[in-house]
Amino acid sequence: MDAFLSDVLSGLRVVSLPLATRFRGLTVRETAVFEGPMGWTEFSPFVEYDDDEASRWLAAAYDFGWTAAPPGVRERIMVNATMPAVAAAQVPEILARFSGCRTVKVKVAEPGTTLADDVARVAEVRRMLGAEGRIRIDANGAWNVDEAEHAIRELSVFDLEYVEQPCAHTAELQELEGRIDYLDVPIAVDEGLRKALDPLGAARELPGRVVIVKAAPLGGIRSALAIATASGRPAVVSSALESSIGLSMGLHLAAALPELDYDCGLGTAALLAADVTDDPLLPENGAIEVRRVAPRPALLDAFAADAERTSWWRERITRCHALLQR
């Protein structure tokens, strides 16, 4: 084991943070945090991701912890609320967690739900936002082309800002673009970009009018900036349900983008029932200040993962570190 990895592992803290509501099938979010010369950083690929994909997240954690963030052009980032695939009756209590957010991203096409459920959820969000609020939907690639065309037509009556990753594959997205052109609902690409073997190349070639960029899955702030630039399209910076430490990385990315036309998906600490800090990165009047976060030791202790899970994360980091040395 090299000295650098040894230092990372010696300071590693693995936490299991409870969620305020089920999200992506999760009720807790496991994540690993550690400190570098520039401050605290986070490694939090979802547990089902393989080492090749997870290694990009480790590269991002190293970059944020050991390298100064690029200069920012803004100090506060406007963010959207995130609405899990809940029953319409739960919409008000979840929106109440997102102070002043004028935009809501609504999860749709969740396993175990129906299009009627999605319509009811989006309708309730629109009712609460009023005519001037912005609604975007995210299917996480769950629809085929026919399902996507039908669903987007049904949901377009709620004046959608865009639909995020309606289908999983590039060819499907290309076909869908032609089919829904008359609806004037832009397609935004997320998984098609960050899960590509060559995200930089994919940024130039993928369909869609908007790109979703996430600092950790794309290898760090500088890599994500290059990918956003290469796309030639408006970029929305989003999160992956990190703690406030990980969200700080996304905020610094959003701060560094030359242009930021859309509210960003960086308010997801509001979906956590607990965080690693007493001063979490939560929306206030629809925006979040760009700053680094240090954890409170008592919270790291209170939400510490058990020995078995901590060992699992240590081994994962060791494997991913080895991949980064190739």
KAQUIVEN-V824031 format. One line per field, one symbol per residue. phi: phi as a letter, one per 30 degrees, with the letter a starting at -180 (. if undefined). psi: psi as a letter, one per 20 degrees, with the letter a starting at -180 (. if undefined). burial: b if it has 16 or more other ideal C-beta (glycine too) atoms within 10 Angstrom, else e. A space follows every 10 residues. Layout:
# KAQUIVEN-V824031
phi = ???
psi = ???
burial = ???
This chain:
# KAQUIVEN-V824031
phi = .ddddedddd cdbcbbcdcd aebhiccbcd acbaccedkd bbbbdddddd dddddddded dddddcbddd eccbcbcdbc dccddcdedd eedddddcei dcbbccdbid eiccdddddd ddddddeddi dddcbbcbch idcddddddd dddddddchd dacchdbdce ddddddeddc eddhcdcccb edcdcddbed ddddcddjcb cccbeddcjk dddddddddd dibeccdbcb iddddddedd dddddddebb dbdcdccddd dddabcbdbd dcdbhibbdd adbcdcedde ddcddddddd dedddddddd eddddd
psi = prhghggghh jpppqopqqh qppkjqiqoq qpqrpahiaq rqolqqhiqr hgghhhhhgg ggghhippqq qqjqiqppqq qpormrqhhi gghghiinoj piqpppprkq pirrhhgggg ghghggghhr hirppqqoik jiqrgggggg ghghiiijmp grppmhqhqg hghgghghhj hhiloqpppf hhgijqhnhg ghhhhqaqiq ppppgghjjr ggghghgggh hjrqqpprrl lrrhghhhgh hhghhiphqn iqqqljjihi ipiqriqimr nqpokjrpqo qqppqphhhh ghkpqrhghg gghghggggh ghhii.
burial = eeeeeeebbe ebbbbebebe bebeeeeebb bbbbbbeebb bbbbbbeeee eeebbbbbbb bbbbbeeebe eeeeeebbbb bbbbbbebee beebbebbee bbbbbbbbbb eebeeebbbb bbbbbbeebe eebbbbbbbb bbbebebbbe bbeebbebeb bbbbbbbbeb ebbebbbeeb eeeebbbbbb bbbbbbeebb ebbeebbbeb bbbbbbbbbb bbbbbbbbeb bebbbbbbbb bbbbbbbbbb bbbbbbbeeb ebbbbbbbbb bbebbbbeeb bbbeebbbeb ebbebeeebe eebebeeebb ebbeebbeeb beeeee
